[in-house]
Amino acid sequence: MHTLTRKTTTEMEVTSIRLERELKDKLKELADHQGYQALIRDVLWSYVQQKSGDYRPEFSLSDIRASIAATAQREEHCVLTGQLIRPQESMFLGLTANGELVPLSVGSLAG
């Protein structure tokens, strides 16, 4: 997940959100030592960055363990180059070392 500059909690606004207990429990499990509220902030920032076009995960070619040919069903950005991949364009799904499938443009694997 993209690393963000952290603000202190005193610089943040308090917001209330209702979550199903099961969702909150799963978030706590996934957050481990980070804390589930910090995880929720990371997830929300990632979503905002993806939707705004500012999202640039920090991946390199060495992070990709395998690739699968695919066709984009929606707009994506290559995690290696940032290149826009349009719907119905050929692309690859790259399997990362931690098991994520990430979008890759056709030319990005050439090295």
Secondary structure, DSSP 4 states (H G I P E B T S, - for coil): ----PPPPGGGSPP------HHHHHHHHHHHTTS-HHHHHHHHHHHHHHHHHT-------GGGEEEEEEEE-SS-EE-TTT--EE-TT-EEEEEEETTS-EEEE-GGGGG-
